[in-house]
Amino acid sequence: MNDSKDTMRIEAKRHRAFIDPAAENVDSATALFYEKISPSKDQVIAGYWPIEREFDAALILDHLDQEGFSCCLPIVQKDTREMKFAPWTKTSDMEKGAFDVLQPIVKDEGSWVEPDIVLVPLLAFDRRGYRLGYGGGYYDATLKALRARKTIIAVGVAYAQQACLFNLPTDEHDEKLDWVITPQEAHSFG
């Protein structure tokens, strides 16, 4: 365990608790996503269902779904940190999965998809493109596995106040983000 990361997680959660989403123009994050990432209809975009006070990626997903893009959500798999992705639309039947996170009900094991763009939750991010997550390593393992198979774009979505002015501590397994999009700005780390 990285004690400095654990301490930072506690502080980042405490800091995030004071962020008022109503004070941010969260819809502008969707516009920045379209402008900077420029998704195409042949790409699959993975979002996430927010927990606690995470930036709500559903705002972006809802718009993508309305525009006819292929979207999916991650599903934690037993005995591995690499997540699989199930197709999602606004009309998908949902259930609580690992960590009580809502996820699409998978009726057919052959329906898994591999995203080309992955929206990634975070507690904090730094100017190099590294993120502080919850410490489970699911996103790092999943991004690494996806990158071994194909070219993907990893996009952290967050509030601007989640930016760190210092470099976050990193471990060998930490995967760098390609972008972080906040309601105020899109940060490129490519």
Secondary structure, 3 states (H helix, E strand, C coil): CCHHHHHHHHHHHHHHHCCCHHHCCCHHHHHHHHHHHCCCCCCEEECCCCCCCCCCCHHHHHHHHHCCCEEEEEECCCCCCCCEEEEECCCCCEEECHHHCEEECCCCHHHCECCCEEEECCCEECCCCCEECCCCCHHHHHHHHHHHHCCCEEEEECCHHHECCCCCCCCCCCCCCCEEECCCCEEECC
